[in-house]
Amino acid sequence: MTDIRTADAPGAQNWALLITLSLIWGTSFMSVRVALDGIGPMWVATGRTLIAAVCLLIAGRFIGQGLSTLGSVRAWVYAAGFGIFAAALPFSLLSWGQQHVPSAFAGVSMGTVPLLTLLLAAFFTSEAGIGPRRFAGIALGFCGLFALVGPGAFGGDSALVQWGRVACASSAVCYAISNILGRLAPPMPPIAMATVAMLVSTVVLLPIAVLTEGAPRVDSQLSLMALLWVGLGPTALAGFLQLIVLQSAGPLFLSLVSYMVPMWSVIFGIAILSEQLSIGTFIALGLILSGIAVAQSRQIVAAFRRV
């Protein structure tokens, strides 16, 4: 049987999971923005990890991937570290940052995740094939992300705006580190790992939310619904799918989701928010898709051969 646990041969199943993951994550920036209209940023971050932790605990018990299946102390340490860098830090940074910068800026910040993952993977993993083709594809995709948001995303000179930019950019660094941690982690049931990650994140974020924002307040029913979706979809379900793809195909392949998410965000903006988009937006999407094709041409061919 052909081994699909490589970045050069991810297989059709991993491509399907990656597209599904990008679809779910494509709703996250919009949902967080709606949630922030009626809920404090730290409670938004805490709420999504708490909701995800409860859902994953229930799911793990029913399918036999409870916390006891995690096994060694080493596995617990990696799962906890993954949670800090994949949830606690980036969720709080993005929630706070999106109060002060456009959501488009948060999107373009995520475009740096593949570049950062690529560099970290070169030092800390055995991933092969980090050559000119992948660098060219990633650069082309990043150009598409920049064209998608335009120079207006970087406007504003206030201190809060500047710190908002730093927060969003820092979240991208956290995601890249989490990709590497997930790849280096010992084999473990994905739901159990995701559950520990969300529980640890909740334990870390809860006292910070109480100390900085007091008791939780919800000023809008729509904000509550948005928070519930962010916790159930982009956090719980997406976290589970992320680990499956990460452990099967590796961080370089998973990093491609950072190119797909902006595409789905634009589609949802048109279909749900009735946003009016310029021709430049569609040119940007073309650049993003072209970047994926250049960087992952071999994987695309391999995936279609396995369909």
Secondary structure, DSSP 8 states (H G I E B T S, - for coil): -----SSS--HHHHHHHHHHHHHHHTTHHHHHHHHHTTS-HHHHHHHHHHHHHHHHHHHHHHHT--GGGG-SHHHHHHHHHHHIIIIIHHHHHHHHHTTTS-HHHHHHHHTTHHHHHHHHHHHHS-----SHHHHHHHHHHHHHHHHHH-GGGG---SHHHHHHHHHHHHHHHHHHHHHHHHHHS----HHHHHHHHHHHHHHHHHHHHHHHH-S-----HHHHHHHHHHIIIIIIIHHHHHHHHHHHH-HHHHTTHHHHHHHHHHHHHHHTT-----HHHHHHHHHHHHHHHHHTHHHHHHHHHT-
